[in-house]
Amino acid sequence: MENKEFYFTTGELARLTGLSKQLLIFYDKKNFFTATATGSNGYRYYLLSKYFQLKILITLRKMDIPLEEIYQYLQHGNDEFLLSIYKRKLSEYQEQMKQLQKKSQILEKRIQSMERQPHLILNRIFITELEKERRYYRWDIDMSAPVKERVSHMAAALRPYLQDENCFRDSILGFILPSSSLHEKQPVTTYSFLTHYIPHIPGIKEQAVYTMKPGIYLKVHGYGHYGVIDTETKRTLLDFIERNHMKADDHFMVFPLSQYWMTGQSRWIMTTMIRIDS
């Protein structure tokens, strides 16, 4: 090849830009950034001016602009086209920043909550007042169904919550069980699980809504899993209700504490709540 002083080889261009030879060859094969000529030895050669085009390509790729759009710009050199690309990417980045801000706020709340209460007190009764109603979607489960079918049912209901920041909610999942199941000899034949009520959430169409009524509740933290609570937690609740001659609702709620799921324990920590007559 004549006048090689006006050309860079692939290796030379790679060293000057910090790109790999393999990437430059890939660009050439895909026609995103083509060599000016190919020598009899099979080497690719690029005019010196190609370096400046490659510099533009590298800069635009740093802003995550697709290669196809960069190629169109390099081919036509239309400033209006480049301006439209910049505006679109700015809009995308601004939306990403909003999402990151939401996630940062969620993490800050999680950190503050866990730092305030590093050691959760288990199997101790707390009396709390729910001032406003809470709404959930209610999904009924038949305990006679195979366990895989039950878990699959639950997973299908939870799937819409895993698509966005809703998966960070502490109350994404809960369970309703009959109060009779607090007595160890009473088997549970049916129960319901709850998912956080979000109007018009994609993936959830017609579904029963459960309302957790305002009032006085007994609350206790204890071990459990998937709506099954520890025997000691049951005994703590029953003893407190009977000792204080309280009248409790015919059902109670169990909520897994998601920030304690991965503690290395064989069982999860659950919050159990039951409404009582004041």
N, C-alpha and C positions, 0 to 999 in steps of 0.2 A: 504493500500500500504506500502511495506517494505522500510526501508532505506530512509525515506523522507528527511533526511539531505543532500542527493545528488540531490535534485530536488527543483525547484522553482514552486510555484503555479502561476497561471495567474496574480493574484493580486500582488504578490511579484515582478514578472518580470515587471509588469506595473509600480510599484513604482520606481524600479531601473532605468528604461529607460525613464520615463516620458510619455510613450505611454498609451493610454486608454485600459482598459480590453476589451472593445468592438472591438477595432482595432486588438488586439492580437487574439481574437476569430475569427474575420473575416479572418485574415491571415491563421489561422488553417483550417477553413472551405474551403478556396480556395487553400489549399496545398502550399501556399507560404512560410509559416513558421509554421511547424506542431509541436504539442505537442508530447513529447516522450511517454506519456502514459496517460490513463484516469482512474481515480480511481473508486471504486465502488460507491462513492458518486457523480460521474459525473464530478468531478473537473479535469481540465487538469493539467498535470505536465510536467515540462521541465527540462532535465538534466542541471546541472550548466554550462556545456560547451556551451549549447544553447545560453547563454547570449552573448557570443562572436560572434556567428553567427548573432544574432539580432543586435548587435552593427554595424556589417558590413552592414546589410540591412538598418538600420537607416541612416548611413552615405551616402550610395549610393542613397537613396531616397531624401536626401537633395540636390542632384545634378540632381533631376528630372529623374533619370534612371527608366524605366518601371519595374514594379514588375516581369514581365515574364523574363526579362533579368537578374535581380538580382537572381531569383530562379535558372536559368540555371547556373549562376556562383557558387551559394552556393552548387548546386548539384555536379558540376564537378570540381570546384576549378581551372579552367584553366586560368592562367595568361595572355595568349595570347588573350583569349576571353575578359577578363577584359580590356586589353589594347585597343582592338578595340572599346569597349564601350566608354572608355575615349576619344579616338580620335574623335569618332562621336559626342559626346556631346560637345567637344571643338569646333568643326566646327559649330554646331548649335548655341552655345553661341556667337561665333564670328559674325555670320550672324545676330543674334538678336542685338548685339551691333551696327552693321552698321545701322540697321533699327532705333534703338533708337537715334543714332547720327543724322540721317536725320530728325527725328521728333523734336529733340532738336533744330536743326538749323531753322526749320520752325517756331517753337514757338518763338525763339529769334527774327526772322524777324517780326513776328506778334506783339510782345511786343514793339519792337523799333518803328514800324509803328504807333501803337496806342498811344505810349507815345509822339511821335513827333507831333501828331495831335489829341489831346484829344477832341477837339470840332470841328467837321466838319462843314464848312461853307456851308449852303444850299442855293440853288437858286441864286448862283452867277456864272457868266460866267468866265471860264478860257480858254485861248487860248493855245493850246499845239501842239507840232509837233511830229508826229509819224515817226521816222526815218527808222524803219524796218517794213516790213509787218508782220502781225500776221495771223496765220491760225487757222481755227476752222472747226469742223464738223457742217454741216448745216442740220437741221431737220424741215421740213415744217409742219405747223399746220393749220387745217381747223377750223375756229372759229365757224362754224355752228355745229360742232360735240359736243356731250354732254360733260360737263366739266370734268366728271370722266374719259371719254375716252382721253381727252386732257392731263390731269394730269398723267394718266397711261402711255401714250405715252412718256411723258417727263421722268417719273421715269424709264421706261425701257431703255431709252437712257443713263441715268445717272448711271445706275446700275454698269457698268464696272469700273467707277471711284471710287466707294465706296469700292472696294476690297483691295486697298492698299493706300499708302501715297498720291496718286493723289487727294484724297478727300480733302486734305488741300489746294489745289490751290485756289487762289482768283478768277481766271478766268474760273473756271470749268463750269459756266453757264452764258449765255448771250442771248440776244434777238435782232432780226432785225425787225424793223417796218417801214412801208412806211412813208415818211415825210409828206404825206397828212394827216396822223392821228394826227399831231401836231395841226391841226385845229379841234376844239372841235366837230364840226358838221359832221366830216368825220368819219364814223364808220369803224373799222378794220374788214375785212372779212377773211383775211389770214395773218399769220405772221410766222416767223421761229424762232426757238431757236438754240443757238450755244452751243457746248461743246468743251472743250479744245482739240486741235489737238495733238494727240500722235500717231505717226506711229506704226502700228501693235499692238495697244492695244487690249488685249483679249476681245472678246465680240463685237467688232466693226469691221465689215468686209467691205463690199462695202457701202460707204456713201459719199454724196456730200461734197466737201470741199469749205468753204467760206474764201476768203482772204480779210483781212482788209488792205487796201492800205496805203502806206506811204503818208504823207501830213499834212496839217494844219487842226486841229479839234477844234471845240467848245466843251467844257466839262462842265457839270454842275451836281452837286449832289442834289438829291431831294428825296422825299418820293415816294413810289410806291410798286408794288407787281407783280410778275410773268409777267414782260414785260409791265405792265400798269403803266404809270407815272402820277404824280400829275398834276393837272390843272395849278398850279402856275409854275411848271417846264416847262410845254409846253409854257406858256405865256412868260416866261423869254427868252426861246430860240427864239421864233418867233419874239418878239420885238427887240432882239439884231440883228437878221439876217436882218429884214426889215429896222431898223434904220441905219444900216451900209451898206445897199444895197449889201448884200452878196448873192452869188449863192451857194446853198447847194445841197448836193447829194439828190437823190430821196428816200433815206432810212437813218435810223439812228440806232445806237446800244445802248442797255441798259444792264448794268451789275450790278447785285446785289452785294453789298459789304458784303461778308460773315462775316467779323469781327463785323459788326453792326446788324446782323440778330436778335440777342437775347438781344436787348436793352430794352425790355419791351414796345416798341412802337407797336401800332396796325398795322403800316405799316413799310416796310423795307426801308432802304436807298439804292438808286440806283444811279449809275453813268451813265449819258446819254452822248453819243458822236455822233457828226455829222460832216462829212467832208465838208469843204468849199473850193472854188477856191481861191487860194492865189492871 
